[in-house]
Amino acid sequence: MEKVAIGIIGGSGLYDMSELTNRSEIRVETPFGSPSDNFILGTLSGKRVVFLSRHGRGHKYMPSELNFRANVYAMKSLGVERILSVSAVGSLREDIVPLDIVLPDQFVDRTRGRVSTFFGDGLVAHIAFSDPVCPDLLSQVHKASQKAGAGAKRGGTYLCIEGPAFSTRAESSLYRKWGMDIIGMTNLQEAKLAREAEICYVTIALVTDFDCWHKSHETVSAEMILDNLQKNSRTAQLILSQAVADMNLDRSCQCGEALKYALITDKQMVHADTIKRLECIVGKYLE
């Protein structure tokens, strides 16, 4: 199977990338079940990448139905070392307006019961997650957004809610008081699992609305969001193309060693089935 270092996850409104050439589709099965869709292998800006539609083509899966572990594990098994994740979000700030693009560097979790770790079943790991976004990849994508003429806003906190319903006005006002910047339903789990898999991760957040706190947005509708997504999905693809073109494939960050001191369990006590299941993630540490 072809190994590819760059992975792209497309969110609502970005179910494919027409810019990909030399395309092929593959189905990847994992010990955690099936990913959201087939993976599309292709060439973008002269480099090989793999693309996955987070919700499946046709948007089949709600945020709480997504098999995040399968999606990230499959990326890892394909050789991916960097994930560029595109996601629709709402704004919780007056100065972040619809059609803006934000590159958050922090997350707050308001989901309930979602599985967001590969570990358990006799193998315990505690990763460092104080800085959940790869700083090197964040810088590269920010520079790419400037070169592409998009001027993405660097930094901010992404509040991840359960969904699928949007916030109440009371919730939206509360999140603003907490100092949150944008709100979405998917990227926290991806970021955690990418860190466990020692994959660099960044979110390219496409602002579609002001949530329901703003006087001009008393209600948020899927129609409003999809309309704005169509308007700035092209911009997101320009950023992706530029980021891939400029990307240095030699990593100097710490993401590739995230598990070096995180594994707590005595490796002599880890069951063979667990080692086999997580071979592509922890194999180098359990030899």
C-alpha positions as CSV (number, residue, x, y, z in Angstrom):
1,M,0.0,0.0,0.0
2,E,1.3,3.5,-0.9
3,K,2.6,5.5,2.0
4,V,1.7,9.2,2.1
5,A,3.0,11.8,4.6
6,I,0.2,14.4,4.3
7,G,-3.4,13.8,5.2
8,I,-6.4,16.1,4.7
9,I,-9.7,15.7,6.4
10,G,-12.6,17.6,4.8
11,G,-15.5,18.7,6.9
12,S,-19.0,19.9,6.1
13,G,-19.1,21.2,2.5
14,L,-15.7,19.8,1.6
15,Y,-16.4,16.2,0.5
16,D,-13.8,16.0,-2.2
17,M,-11.0,18.1,-3.8
18,S,-11.1,18.6,-7.5
19,E,-7.5,19.7,-7.5
20,L,-6.2,16.2,-6.7
21,T,-4.7,14.5,-9.8
22,N,-3.4,11.0,-10.3
23,R,-6.3,9.9,-8.1
24,S,-7.2,6.5,-6.7
25,E,-9.5,5.3,-4.0
26,I,-8.8,2.8,-1.3
27,R,-10.8,1.3,1.5
28,V,-8.9,1.0,4.8
29,E,-10.2,-1.3,7.6
30,T,-8.8,-0.8,11.1
31,P,-9.0,-2.6,14.4
32,F,-11.5,0.1,15.4
33,G,-13.9,-0.4,12.5
34,S,-14.4,1.4,9.3
35,P,-13.5,5.1,8.6
36,S,-16.0,7.6,7.4
37,D,-15.4,6.8,3.7
38,N,-12.9,5.6,1.2
39,F,-9.6,7.5,1.2
40,I,-8.7,9.4,-2.0
41,L,-5.0,9.2,-2.8
42,G,-3.8,11.9,-5.2
43,T,-1.3,14.6,-6.0
44,L,-1.7,18.1,-4.8
45,S,0.9,20.9,-5.5
46,G,3.4,18.3,-6.6
47,K,3.1,16.2,-3.4
48,R,1.2,13.0,-2.7
49,V,-1.6,13.4,-0.2
50,V,-4.5,11.4,1.1
51,F,-8.0,12.9,1.5
52,L,-10.9,11.8,3.7
53,S,-14.4,13.2,3.9
54,R,-15.0,13.4,7.7
55,H,-18.8,12.9,7.4
56,G,-18.7,10.7,4.3
57,R,-19.6,11.9,0.9
58,G,-23.2,12.9,1.0
59,H,-22.8,13.8,4.7
60,K,-24.0,10.5,6.2
61,Y,-22.6,10.8,9.7
62,M,-23.5,13.1,12.6
63,P,-20.6,14.4,14.7
64,S,-21.4,12.0,17.6
65,E,-21.5,9.1,15.1
66,L,-18.1,9.6,13.7
67,N,-15.5,6.9,14.2
68,F,-12.7,9.2,15.0
69,R,-10.4,6.3,16.0
70,A,-10.8,4.6,12.7
71,N,-10.2,7.8,10.8
72,V,-7.0,8.7,12.5
73,Y,-5.7,5.1,12.8
74,A,-6.2,4.6,9.0
75,M,-4.3,7.9,8.4
76,K,-1.4,6.5,10.6
77,S,-1.4,3.2,8.8
78,L,-1.1,5.0,5.5
79,G,2.1,6.8,6.7
80,V,0.5,10.2,7.4
81,E,2.6,12.4,9.6
82,R,0.6,15.6,9.2
83,I,-3.2,16.1,9.2
84,L,-4.7,19.3,7.8
85,S,-8.3,19.3,9.1
86,V,-11.0,21.6,7.6
87,S,-14.0,22.3,9.7
88,A,-17.1,24.5,9.8
89,V,-17.4,26.6,13.0
90,G,-19.5,29.4,14.5
91,S,-18.0,32.6,15.9
92,L,-18.3,33.6,19.5
93,R,-16.6,37.0,19.0
94,E,-17.7,40.2,17.3
95,D,-14.4,40.5,15.5
96,I,-14.5,37.0,14.0
97,V,-17.1,37.3,11.2
98,P,-18.7,34.8,8.8
99,L,-16.4,33.8,6.0
100,D,-13.3,34.4,8.2
101,I,-10.9,31.6,8.6
102,V,-9.4,30.8,12.0
103,L,-6.4,28.5,12.9
104,P,-7.2,27.7,16.6
105,D,-4.4,26.6,18.9
106,Q,-6.5,25.5,21.9
107,F,-9.6,23.3,22.5
108,V,-12.2,23.0,25.2
109,D,-14.3,19.8,25.3
110,R,-18.0,19.9,25.9
111,T,-18.8,16.5,24.4
112,R,-20.2,13.6,26.3
113,G,-18.8,10.1,26.3
114,R,-17.0,10.2,23.0
115,V,-14.1,7.8,22.7
116,S,-11.0,9.9,22.2
117,T,-8.1,7.6,23.0
118,F,-6.6,4.5,21.4
119,F,-5.5,3.2,24.8
120,G,-7.1,0.9,27.4
121,D,-7.5,-2.8,27.5
122,G,-4.4,-3.2,29.5
123,L,-2.2,-0.5,28.0
124,V,-2.3,3.0,29.7
125,A,-0.8,6.2,28.2
126,H,-1.1,9.8,29.3
127,I,-0.1,12.2,26.5
128,A,0.9,15.8,27.0
129,F,-1.9,17.9,25.5
130,S,-1.3,21.4,26.9
131,D,-0.6,22.6,23.3
132,P,-2.9,20.5,21.2
133,V,-2.0,21.9,17.8
134,C,1.5,21.4,16.3
135,P,3.2,24.8,16.4
136,D,5.3,24.1,13.3
137,L,2.3,23.0,11.2
138,L,0.3,26.0,12.5
139,S,3.0,28.4,11.4
140,Q,3.2,26.8,8.0
141,V,-0.5,26.9,7.4
142,H,-0.7,30.5,8.6
143,K,2.0,31.6,6.2
144,A,0.3,29.6,3.4
145,S,-3.0,31.4,4.1
146,Q,-1.2,34.8,3.7
147,K,0.4,33.8,0.5
148,A,-3.0,32.5,-0.8
149,G,-4.6,35.9,0.1
150,A,-6.8,34.4,2.7
151,G,-5.3,36.0,5.8
152,A,-6.4,33.4,8.3
153,K,-6.5,34.5,11.9
154,R,-3.9,32.7,13.9
155,G,-4.7,31.3,17.4
156,G,-7.9,31.1,19.5
157,T,-9.9,28.5,21.4
158,Y,-12.2,26.0,19.7
159,L,-15.1,24.9,21.9
160,C,-16.2,21.4,20.9
161,I,-19.9,20.6,21.7
162,E,-21.8,17.4,21.3
163,G,-24.4,18.4,18.7
164,P,-26.1,17.7,16.4
165,A,-28.3,20.6,17.7
166,F,-26.8,24.1,17.7
167,S,-26.5,26.0,21.0
168,T,-29.2,27.6,22.9
169,R,-28.9,31.4,23.4
170,A,-28.1,30.8,27.0
171,E,-25.3,28.4,26.1
172,S,-23.9,30.7,23.5
173,S,-23.8,33.6,25.9
174,L,-22.1,31.4,28.5
175,Y,-19.4,30.3,26.1
176,R,-18.7,33.9,25.3
177,K,-18.3,34.7,29.0
178,W,-15.8,31.8,29.2
179,G,-13.7,33.5,26.6
180,M,-14.2,31.0,23.8
181,D,-13.5,32.1,20.3
182,I,-15.2,29.6,17.9
183,I,-17.5,26.7,18.3
184,G,-17.8,23.4,16.5
185,M,-18.6,19.7,16.9
186,T,-15.7,17.6,15.7
187,N,-12.1,18.6,16.0
188,L,-11.3,17.9,19.7
189,Q,-11.3,14.2,19.3
190,E,-9.3,14.3,16.1
191,A,-6.6,16.5,17.8
192,K,-6.3,14.1,20.8
193,L,-6.1,11.0,18.6
194,A,-3.6,12.6,16.2
195,R,-1.4,13.4,19.2
196,E,-1.6,9.8,20.5
197,A,-0.7,8.6,17.0
198,E,2.2,11.1,16.9
199,I,0.8,12.9,13.9
200,C,1.1,16.7,13.6
201,Y,-2.4,18.3,13.5
202,V,-3.9,21.6,12.6
203,T,-7.5,22.9,12.2
204,I,-8.5,25.2,9.4
205,A,-11.8,26.5,10.8
206,L,-14.2,28.1,8.3
207,V,-16.5,30.6,10.1
208,T,-20.1,30.2,8.8
209,D,-22.1,32.1,11.4
210,F,-22.2,34.1,14.6
211,D,-23.9,31.2,16.5
212,C,-27.1,32.5,18.1
213,W,-25.7,35.1,20.5
214,H,-25.5,37.9,17.9
215,K,-28.4,40.2,17.3
216,S,-28.1,39.5,13.5
217,H,-28.1,35.8,14.0
218,E,-30.9,34.9,16.4
219,T,-31.1,31.5,15.0
220,V,-28.5,29.3,13.2
221,S,-29.7,27.1,10.3
222,A,-28.0,24.5,8.3
223,E,-29.0,26.4,5.1
224,M,-27.1,29.5,6.3
225,I,-24.0,27.4,7.2
226,L,-24.0,25.5,3.9
227,D,-24.4,28.7,1.9
228,N,-21.4,30.3,3.6
229,L,-19.4,27.1,3.3
230,Q,-19.8,27.1,-0.4
231,K,-18.5,30.7,-0.5
232,N,-15.3,30.0,1.4
233,S,-14.6,26.3,0.7
234,R,-12.6,27.5,-2.4
235,T,-10.5,29.7,-0.2
236,A,-9.8,26.7,2.1
237,Q,-8.7,24.7,-0.9
238,L,-6.3,27.5,-1.9
239,I,-4.8,27.4,1.5
240,L,-4.4,23.7,1.4
241,S,-2.8,23.8,-2.0
242,Q,-0.3,26.5,-0.9
243,A,0.4,24.7,2.4
244,V,1.2,21.5,0.7
245,A,3.3,23.2,-1.9
246,D,5.4,24.9,0.7
247,M,5.5,22.0,3.3
248,N,8.9,20.8,4.5
249,L,8.5,17.1,5.0
250,D,11.3,16.9,7.6
251,R,9.7,17.3,11.1
252,S,11.5,19.3,13.8
253,C,8.5,19.4,16.2
254,Q,7.9,17.1,19.2
255,C,4.7,15.5,17.8
256,G,6.6,12.5,16.5
257,E,7.7,11.6,20.0
258,A,4.4,12.3,21.8
259,L,4.4,8.7,23.3
260,K,8.0,8.6,24.3
261,Y,7.3,9.2,28.0
262,A,3.5,8.7,27.9
263,L,3.3,4.9,28.2
264,I,2.7,4.0,31.8
265,T,2.1,0.2,31.7
266,D,5.0,-2.2,32.2
267,K,5.5,-3.5,28.6
268,Q,5.9,-7.0,29.9
269,M,2.3,-6.9,31.1
270,V,0.8,-5.8,27.8
271,H,-1.3,-8.4,26.2
272,A,-0.2,-9.6,22.7
273,D,-3.6,-8.8,21.2
274,T,-3.3,-5.2,22.4
275,I,0.2,-4.9,21.0
276,K,-1.0,-6.3,17.6
277,R,-4.0,-3.9,17.5
278,L,-1.8,-0.8,18.2
279,E,1.3,-1.9,16.3
280,C,1.5,1.0,13.9
281,I,1.1,3.5,16.9
282,V,3.2,1.9,19.7
283,G,5.2,-0.8,18.1
284,K,8.5,1.1,18.3
285,Y,8.1,1.5,22.0
286,L,7.2,-2.1,22.8
287,E,9.9,-3.9,20.9
